[in-house]
């Protein structure tokens, strides 16, 4: 963690854990607006196998923290655009694994073909703009609590330092 007091580190650790928990909650529970030609507009959560939610982890750094998840989270935030060049079969492999985890009875070749032609349902609904999946992971409540807790930690640290100095002078 940071080169800060134990109190400040605890505040940052607590904040990182809250943000990570908010991300996992969104992945598992937040319905995202989607669109396909067959279904039209609909909403559904992005969680299929649970692998993405399980991949969320916190890395503490000298200046704070980073929260990591599998890189395909980008495709759930912004969608995957239609394919413009040839591919290596990665989409088909991913779709072949994804279909059973969602409990769907679909042809993986047809799904892959549609993604290549039209993009994912998230892309079709948002055209590369943020789907809102993580918009509440860092919300005003988290920021307000962080500000208040860091201010309180700073005051406690200063008071402990003053008390220590006064005790040294009294000795």
Residue frames as qw, qx, qy, qz and C-alpha x, y, z in Angstrom:
[[0.000, 0.884, 0.467, 0.000, 0.00, 0.00, 0.00],
 [0.208, 0.879, -0.036, 0.427, 0.88, 3.66, 0.07],
 [0.478, 0.063, -0.467, 0.741, 3.59, 5.19, 2.15],
 [0.349, -0.557, -0.072, -0.750, 0.89, 6.55, 4.42],
 [0.349, -0.320, 0.660, -0.583, -0.36, 5.91, 7.91],
 [0.049, 0.114, 0.992, -0.035, -2.03, 2.65, 8.84],
 [0.316, 0.537, 0.540, -0.567, -5.32, 4.53, 9.19],
 [0.380, 0.598, -0.263, -0.655, -5.05, 5.99, 5.67],
 [0.149, 0.244, -0.909, -0.302, -4.09, 2.59, 4.25],
 [0.188, 0.290, 0.900, -0.267, -7.13, 1.02, 5.91],
 [0.389, 0.614, 0.219, -0.651, -9.36, 3.71, 4.36],
 [0.344, 0.521, -0.561, -0.544, -7.91, 3.05, 0.89],
 [0.013, 0.071, -0.995, -0.062, -8.14, -0.73, 1.35],
 [0.300, 0.430, 0.723, -0.451, -11.78, -0.43, 2.41],
 [0.409, 0.634, -0.053, -0.653, -12.53, 1.83, -0.58],
 [0.222, 0.387, -0.798, -0.406, -10.81, -0.55, -3.03],
 [0.103, 0.125, 0.980, -0.118, -12.79, -3.47, -1.62],
 [0.373, 0.550, 0.481, -0.572, -16.07, -1.53, -1.94],
 [0.390, 0.596, -0.343, -0.612, -15.36, -0.57, -5.55],
 [0.126, 0.231, -0.938, -0.227, -14.35, -4.14, -6.43],
 [0.224, 0.302, 0.871, -0.315, -17.54, -5.44, -4.77],
 [0.417, 0.611, 0.173, -0.650, -19.58, -2.90, -6.78],
 [0.307, 0.475, -0.653, -0.504, -17.95, -4.13, -10.00],
 [0.005, 0.004, -1.000, -0.009, -18.70, -7.77, -9.17],
 [0.322, 0.454, 0.644, -0.526, -22.28, -6.86, -8.25],
 [0.421, 0.596, -0.149, -0.668, -22.76, -5.03, -11.59],
 [0.214, 0.322, -0.853, -0.351, -21.35, -7.96, -13.57],
 [0.013, 0.137, 0.981, -0.134, -23.64, -10.43, -11.80],
 [0.095, 0.554, 0.734, -0.381, -26.81, -8.35, -11.46],
 [0.148, 0.576, 0.025, -0.803, -27.04, -5.21, -13.59],
 [0.630, 0.529, 0.560, 0.101, -29.23, -5.55, -16.70],
 [0.186, -0.412, 0.360, 0.816, -27.59, -3.92, -19.72],
 [0.596, 0.622, 0.138, -0.488, -29.57, -2.55, -22.67],
 [0.382, -0.180, 0.784, 0.456, -29.01, -4.64, -25.80],
 [0.619, 0.532, 0.026, -0.577, -30.39, -4.97, -29.31],
 [0.318, -0.114, 0.845, 0.414, -30.51, -7.64, -32.03],
 [0.354, 0.069, -0.480, -0.800, -32.51, -7.81, -35.24],
 [0.421, -0.227, -0.863, -0.163, -34.32, -10.93, -34.03],
 [0.346, -0.482, -0.691, 0.412, -35.17, -9.78, -30.49],
 [0.029, -0.860, -0.182, -0.476, -35.23, -6.02, -30.88],
 [0.021, -0.618, 0.459, -0.637, -34.41, -4.10, -27.70],
 [0.829, -0.424, -0.361, -0.052, -34.00, -6.05, -24.48],
 [0.152, -0.769, 0.507, -0.358, -31.97, -6.05, -21.28],
 [0.951, -0.191, -0.240, 0.046, -29.93, -8.76, -19.62],
 [0.521, -0.770, 0.342, 0.139, -27.03, -9.15, -17.23],
 [0.460, 0.700, -0.538, -0.092, -23.56, -9.79, -18.63],
 [0.392, -0.439, 0.785, -0.192, -22.75, -12.64, -16.23],
 [0.807, 0.195, -0.441, -0.341, -22.64, -16.07, -17.88],
 [0.799, 0.034, -0.566, 0.201, -20.13, -18.48, -16.35],
 [0.586, -0.806, -0.058, 0.053, -19.11, -16.27, -13.44],
 [0.799, 0.052, 0.008, 0.599, -15.49, -16.23, -14.68],
 [0.228, 0.645, 0.027, 0.729, -15.42, -12.47, -15.23],
 [0.504, -0.777, -0.006, -0.377, -16.79, -11.67, -11.78],
 [0.898, -0.384, 0.022, 0.214, -14.30, -14.12, -10.25],
 [0.704, 0.319, 0.005, 0.635, -11.44, -12.43, -12.11],
 [0.074, -0.894, 0.004, -0.442, -11.94, -9.06, -10.38],
 [0.768, -0.319, -0.278, 0.480, -8.94, -8.40, -8.12],
 [0.123, -0.991, 0.046, -0.025, -7.23, -5.50, -6.40],
 [0.758, 0.170, -0.163, 0.608, -3.56, -4.59, -6.81],
 [0.329, -0.913, -0.090, 0.225, -2.16, -2.14, -4.27],
 [0.634, 0.518, -0.022, 0.574, 0.49, 0.25, -5.57],
 [0.438, -0.162, -0.300, 0.832, 2.72, 2.94, -4.02],
 [0.093, -0.063, -0.066, -0.992, 0.18, 5.58, -5.12],
 [0.632, 0.007, 0.155, -0.759, -3.11, 3.78, -4.44],
 [0.570, 0.037, 0.818, -0.070, -4.66, 0.75, -6.08],
 [0.369, 0.228, -0.583, -0.687, -5.76, -0.73, -9.38],
 [0.714, 0.110, 0.577, -0.381, -8.70, -3.03, -9.97],
 [0.110, 0.330, -0.804, -0.483, -8.22, -5.72, -12.61],
 [0.769, 0.231, 0.475, -0.360, -10.59, -8.02, -14.48],
 [0.625, 0.168, 0.647, 0.404, -10.38, -10.15, -17.60],
 [0.097, -0.259, 0.296, 0.914, -9.87, -7.93, -20.63],
 [0.037, -0.369, -0.771, -0.517, -13.12, -8.96, -22.28],
 [0.065, -0.641, -0.556, 0.526, -14.92, -6.70, -19.81],
 [0.008, 0.354, -0.246, -0.902, -14.36, -4.02, -22.49],
 [0.169, -0.149, -0.783, -0.580, -16.68, -5.93, -24.83],
 [0.232, -0.578, -0.774, 0.111, -19.35, -5.84, -22.12],
 [0.124, -0.618, -0.224, 0.743, -18.92, -2.12, -21.55],
 [0.158, 0.541, -0.291, -0.773, -18.56, -0.97, -25.18],
 [0.853, 0.394, 0.231, -0.253, -19.66, -4.00, -27.17],
 [0.517, -0.225, 0.643, 0.518, -17.77, -5.67, -29.99],
 [0.395, 0.590, -0.169, -0.684, -18.03, -3.98, -33.36],
 [0.907, 0.387, 0.114, -0.124, -18.67, -5.90, -36.57],
 [0.722, -0.273, 0.427, 0.470, -15.59, -7.63, -37.95],
 [0.354, 0.847, -0.154, -0.366, -13.73, -5.71, -40.63],
 [0.277, 0.593, -0.738, -0.166, -10.95, -8.19, -41.44],
 [0.766, 0.007, -0.637, -0.087, -10.33, -11.89, -41.18],
 [0.594, -0.637, 0.311, -0.380, -10.22, -13.59, -37.82],
 [0.194, 0.425, -0.876, 0.123, -8.40, -16.40, -36.08],
 [0.596, -0.259, -0.736, -0.190, -11.46, -18.22, -34.76],
 [0.145, 0.046, -0.642, 0.751, -11.27, -16.63, -31.30],
 [0.485, -0.065, 0.093, -0.867, -14.88, -15.40, -31.44],
 [0.781, -0.031, -0.504, -0.366, -16.20, -18.85, -32.41],
 [0.528, 0.027, -0.754, 0.390, -14.19, -20.47, -29.60],
 [0.069, -0.045, 0.482, -0.872, -15.50, -17.96, -27.07],
 [0.619, -0.033, -0.112, -0.777, -19.11, -18.29, -28.28],
 [0.715, 0.006, -0.687, -0.132, -18.89, -22.10, -28.23],
 [0.359, -0.059, -0.731, 0.577, -17.93, -21.90, -24.53],
 [0.182, -0.028, 0.255, -0.949, -20.40, -19.09, -23.74],
 [0.571, -0.147, -0.459, -0.665, -23.60, -20.66, -25.12],
 [0.645, -0.277, -0.711, 0.038, -23.80, -23.58, -22.64],
 [0.295, -0.126, -0.537, 0.780, -22.85, -21.32, -19.70],
 [0.300, 0.008, 0.037, -0.953, -25.87, -19.14, -20.54],
 [0.422, 0.230, 0.828, -0.289, -28.07, -22.23, -20.92],
 [0.489, 0.549, -0.099, -0.670, -28.92, -21.33, -24.50],
 [0.718, 0.184, 0.652, 0.161, -29.76, -23.66, -27.37],
 [0.361, 0.860, -0.106, -0.345, -28.09, -21.76, -30.20],
 [0.877, 0.337, 0.080, 0.334, -25.86, -22.61, -33.12],
 [0.482, -0.655, 0.106, 0.572, -22.41, -21.15, -32.28],
 [0.433, 0.108, 0.501, 0.742, -21.61, -20.68, -35.99],
 [0.036, 0.750, 0.516, 0.412, -24.78, -18.63, -36.54],
 [0.391, -0.873, -0.180, 0.231, -24.16, -16.52, -33.42],
 [0.540, -0.397, 0.288, 0.684, -20.55, -15.91, -34.48],
 [0.336, 0.389, 0.551, 0.658, -21.66, -15.01, -38.01],
 [0.115, -0.882, -0.412, -0.197, -24.14, -12.45, -36.62],
 [0.481, -0.762, 0.015, 0.434, -21.48, -10.93, -34.36],
 [0.505, -0.106, 0.428, 0.742, -19.11, -10.65, -37.32],
 [0.178, 0.559, 0.559, 0.586, -21.83, -8.98, -39.43],
 [0.230, -0.809, -0.323, -0.433, -23.56, -6.75, -36.86],
 [0.049, 0.469, -0.550, 0.689, -21.45, -6.69, -33.69],
 [0.190, -0.217, -0.886, 0.362, -22.62, -7.92, -30.30],
 [0.190, -0.744, -0.615, -0.177, -26.01, -7.02, -28.89],
 [0.378, -0.717, -0.182, 0.557, -24.28, -4.45, -26.66],
 [0.284, -0.163, 0.389, 0.861, -22.56, -2.91, -29.70],
 [0.013, 0.467, 0.684, 0.560, -25.84, -2.80, -31.61],
 [0.281, -0.811, -0.508, 0.065, -27.56, -1.02, -28.71],
 [0.368, -0.832, -0.029, 0.413, -24.76, 1.44, -27.84],
 [0.638, 0.734, 0.005, 0.231, -22.60, 1.67, -31.01],
 [0.664, 0.275, -0.315, 0.620, -19.33, 1.65, -29.06],
 [0.196, -0.638, 0.223, -0.710, -20.47, 4.06, -26.35],
 [0.014, -0.192, 0.833, -0.519, -20.38, 3.06, -22.68],
 [0.460, -0.348, -0.750, -0.323, -23.22, 0.63, -21.86],
 [0.440, -0.621, 0.150, -0.631, -23.27, 1.87, -18.26],
 [0.831, -0.128, -0.536, 0.078, -22.17, -1.48, -16.83],
 [0.623, -0.184, -0.439, 0.621, -19.77, 0.08, -14.31],
 [0.025, 0.659, 0.098, 0.745, -21.25, 3.57, -14.01],
 [0.572, -0.721, -0.006, -0.391, -22.12, 3.07, -10.33],
 [0.855, -0.058, -0.360, 0.370, -18.97, 1.20, -9.28],
 [0.370, -0.126, -0.262, 0.882, -17.42, 4.50, -8.21],
 [0.104, -0.753, -0.531, -0.374, -20.40, 6.58, -7.20],
 [0.086, -0.727, 0.133, -0.668, -20.94, 9.74, -5.15],
 [0.795, -0.572, 0.008, -0.199, -21.46, 7.69, -2.01],
 [0.904, -0.034, -0.067, 0.422, -18.08, 5.96, -2.41],
 [0.418, 0.514, -0.086, 0.744, -16.33, 9.27, -3.11],
 [0.360, -0.744, 0.045, -0.561, -18.03, 11.10, -0.22],
 [0.890, -0.457, -0.008, 0.004, -17.19, 8.28, 2.18],
 [0.801, 0.169, -0.082, 0.569, -13.57, 8.21, 0.95],
 [0.153, 0.659, -0.091, 0.731, -13.22, 11.99, 1.41],
 [0.580, -0.693, 0.053, -0.425, -14.72, 11.90, 4.90],
 [0.946, -0.288, -0.019, 0.146, -12.69, 8.88, 5.99],
 [0.686, 0.312, -0.108, 0.648, -9.40, 10.29, 4.64],
 [0.072, -0.723, 0.108, -0.679, -10.07, 13.64, 6.33],
 [0.766, -0.590, 0.052, -0.250, -10.81, 11.85, 9.60],
 [0.930, -0.037, -0.062, 0.359, -7.68, 9.68, 9.20],
 [0.427, 0.558, -0.137, 0.698, -5.57, 12.79, 8.57],
 [0.364, -0.731, 0.136, -0.560, -6.90, 14.47, 11.72],
 [0.914, -0.404, 0.028, -0.025, -6.26, 11.31, 13.78],
 [0.823, 0.214, -0.100, 0.517, -2.73, 11.06, 12.38],
 [0.156, 0.665, -0.165, 0.712, -2.01, 14.72, 13.22],
 [0.604, -0.665, 0.102, -0.427, -3.46, 14.33, 16.72],
 [0.960, -0.207, -0.039, 0.184, -1.37, 11.19, 17.35],
 [0.632, 0.401, -0.134, 0.649, 1.74, 13.07, 16.19],
 [0.142, -0.712, 0.153, -0.670, 0.97, 16.04, 18.44],
 [0.816, -0.529, 0.036, -0.229, 0.24, 13.74, 21.38],
 [0.916, 0.036, -0.114, 0.384, 3.52, 11.86, 20.80],
 [0.383, 0.535, -0.172, 0.733, 5.49, 15.14, 20.73],
 [0.422, -0.695, 0.112, -0.571, 3.74, 16.42, 23.89],
 [0.932, -0.360, -0.030, -0.008, 4.50, 13.15, 25.66],
 [0.770, 0.236, -0.165, 0.569, 8.18, 13.44, 24.64],
 [0.089, 0.643, -0.167, 0.742, 8.30, 16.98, 25.99],
 [0.659, -0.621, 0.049, -0.423, 6.70, 15.95, 29.27],
 [0.957, -0.135, -0.190, 0.175, 9.24, 13.18, 29.84]]
